[in-house]
Amino acid sequence: MIGILYIVATPIGNLADITQRAIQTLKDVDIIAAEDTRHTHKLLQHYAIDTKTISYHEHNEQQRSVELLARLLAGSDVAIVSDAGTPGINDPGFRLVRLAIENNISVVSVPGPSALVTALVASGLPTDEFFFGGFLPARSGARRTRLVELRDVPGTLVLYEAPHRLRATLKDAAEVLGGVRQAVVARELTKLHEELRRGTLLELAEHYGKSENPRGEIVLLIDRQRNAAMRKIEDSDIETLVTRFESEGLDHRSALKKAARELGVSRDEAYRRLTAARRR
């Protein structure tokens, strides 16, 4: 008999979020392939699960996939778990799933927590269409290039980000996507210090630019691109941005052009609004 490969979702923070089916599956399989065995042992110990574990992470995924495939073909049932959430979603798992399918091995998904869905449904941003982009590149140049590619995606953008890069990412996102786009920073989901901070990209960039790097896992959600005519842009928004960019060293023309780009309006429209604001 050939074994079965189970993809088992585990809590993203609160241990009570695991399903009864997940607990029973982890007890019944022959081996658990874990992203970090030390981390997974805490969960297994909490639920009195004594199934053997083996490491399965990004650095040994190729080799381990072959080893686990051999176990499956020999009749062992295998469960994959990540450190938190659903395996395969920005975590190891895809390679083994493909190998199992290619070898006619049954793949069973045991659903449960996922940080991206947990953040999305509580964000207040549209959920009818969304795009999950995982982690953005660490370097600013590559990150901005990627944001340009995502600028016109017709759905809510859902991204993961490391705490020490959040400030730079928000700044780049405000400049590339437009500072008035609504966004949410979701942090420490399901944990004691859970936080969902909402605002425009510009507001969030300014908030986190003044504070220490946040702690915990972060999901960044950004509203879809809107038609400029649908936006409620105040004349004061243009004036605030132009003044800010001028204080940062840009000449008036460059500051106006950059403000127009961030707000998603033409330079002529930005000039008209700026003039109106300064006449008051």
N, C-alpha and C positions, 0 to 999 in steps of 0.2 A: 504494500500500500504506500502511495506517495503521501507525504505530509501536506499540511495546509499552512499558508503564510497569512498571519493576522497582522493588520495594521491597527495598533491600539492607541487611541488618544488618551492622554493623561492630563491631570490638572495643570493650569498655567500659574497657579499660586496657591489657591485654597484647596487643600487635600480633600475636602468634602465634595468637590465637584466631579470626582471620578464616578463612572456608572457601575452598577452592579454587574453588568455584562462584562465590562472591562476587567473587573476584579476576578471574576470567574475564569475568564479567558487566560489571564496571566497565571492563574493557579493551575490550569489544565495543560498548557503547552509544555513541551519538553525543554525549551530554552528561550530566553528573552534576550534579544539583541538590543542593547541600550547605548544611547549616545554617550552617556557618562554613567558608568556602572555605580560609582559612589553616590551620585545624585539619585539614581533610580532605587538604590538599596534603601534609602530613607522612606520612599513611598511603599516599597515592598514590605519593609519592616512594620510600617504603620498598619498595614492590612494583613499581616501575618502570612505573607506569600513567600515561600521558600524555594521557588523555581530558580534554577541555575541561570546566571547572566553571562553575557559575553559582550565586549565592547564593539560598537559599530558606529564609527564617526567619519567625518569628512576625510581624515588622513589615512584611514585604513579601509574605506568603503569598497574599493575595487577588489582587494584581496579577500576581505570578509564576505563579500557577496558570493564569491565562488565557493567559499567554505560552507556558508549557510545553505547555498543551493544543493551542495552535496548531502547535507543533513536532511533537507527536505526530500530529495530523491530517495534517500534511504529510509524514509518513513517518519521522520521527526516533524512535529508541529513546531513552528517558530513564530514568535511575536516580536514585532519591532516597536520600540517606544523611543521617543525623543526626551530631552530634558523637560520639556513642557509643551503641551498642545498636541497637535496632530502630526505624526511623522510624514515626511515628504513635503511639507509646507515650509520651505526654506530650511529644511533639516534633512539629514540622510534618509534614504528609503527608496527613492526613485529607481536606482540602479538594480536593487534586489527585486523590486516589483516587476521590472521589465524582464529580468532573467527568469523569474517564476512563470510569467505569462508565456514566454518563449518556450518553456519546457512543460507547458500544459499543467502547471501547478495552480490549484485554486488559491485565489487571493481574496481574503475577507476583510472588509473594513469595519472596525468597531468604533463607531463615531463618538465624539465627545468634544471637549473644549478646543477652541482655536482662538488665539489672540486677535487675529484680524477680524473675525466675525463678531467677537465679543465687543471690540472697540467700535466697529462700524454701526451696530444696531443701537448703541448708546450715544453715538456722536451727534445725532441730530442732522446729519448730512444725508442727502438722497441715497437710498439703498437699492433702488430699482436697477441701477447699473453701477458696477464698480470695477476698478482695475487694481490688482495686487501686484506691486512691483518689487517686493522683497526689500533688501537693503540697497540703498543708493551707493554709488562708488565713494570711496573714502576721500579721494583727491578732488579738490574744488573744480578743476577744469573738467574732469570726466563727469563729475556730478552735475554740473551745469549743462553739459552736453546731453546727459540723460534726461534732465528736466525739460529741455527743449523738445526732446522726442515725446515726452508725456504731456506737453502743454495743451494739446487739442484733443486728448482722450475724452470721449463723451460720457464720462462717468466719474464717480468719486474716486480719487486716488488713495490707495491704502499702502503705506510704506512702513518698514521697520527702520529704526535708527538707534545707534549706540548713544548713550548719555553724553559722552564727551564730544560728539559731533553734532548734537542737536542745534546749538547756536549757529554754527556755520551753515548747516543745512537749511534752517529757517531763513537765514539771510539770503542765501542763494535762491531759495524758492520764491521769496518775496520779489526779488529782482527779475527772475526769469519768468515766473508764472503770473506775476501781478500782485502788488501788495494788498489789494482789496479782496482777494479771494478768501472766503471763509475757510477756516481750518480748525483742527482739534489735535491737541497733544494728549494722548492717553498713556498713563503711566501707572505701573504697579497694579495692573488689573487683577481684580478678585482678592487682592491683599489688603492688609490693614490700612496702608496709606495710599489707597487707590485715588487717582486724580485724573479728571478730564478737564483740561483748560481749553476754552473755546475763544475764538476771536479771529480777526483777519490775520493773514500771514505777517503783515507789517506789525500788528500789535503783539503777536506772539514772539516775533523776532526781537522786538524791543524789550519785552518782559524777560525773556531768557537771556538776553544780552546783558541785562543788569543783575541777574542772579547767578548763584553758583550752578555748576553743572548738576542737573537733576539726577537722582538715583533710580535704578531699576530699569526694567525692560520698557521700551517706548514704541508706541504705534503712532505714526503721524498720518492724519487723514486730511485731505485737501479737496475742497468742493470742485466740481466740474467747471470747465470754462463756460462762462456766460457771455451772451451777446452784449456788447458794450451798451447798447440802447436799453437793456433790461436792468443795468446796474444803477443803484441809487448812489451816485457819486456826487458829493457835495463840492462846491467851489473851494471850500476850506481844505478839502483833501489835497487838492492840487497845490495850494499855497503852502500847506504843511510840508509836503514832500519837497517842493522846490527849495524852501528855506533850509530844510535839513541837508539836502544835497549840496547847496551852496556853502553851508557851514563846514561840510566835509572837504571843500576845496574845488568843487566844480564851478565853472563859469556859468552865468545865467542860462545861456542857450543849452549847454549840455545838461544842466540840472532840469530844465523844462522838458527836454527830450526824454531823459531818464524817467521823470515823473509820469509822463504820458504813457511810456511803455509799461510801467508798473501798474497803472490804472486801466490799461487796455483801451485807451482813447487815442485819437489822432493828435499830432502836435498842435494843429490849429485849434482843436477843441480844448486842449489843455491851456493854450494861450488865452483863449476867450474866457475860460473859467477863472484863470489866475487874475486876469484884468478885472473881472467882475468882483472877485473877492477883495482885491486891493482898493477898489473904489468905495467899499463900504466903510 
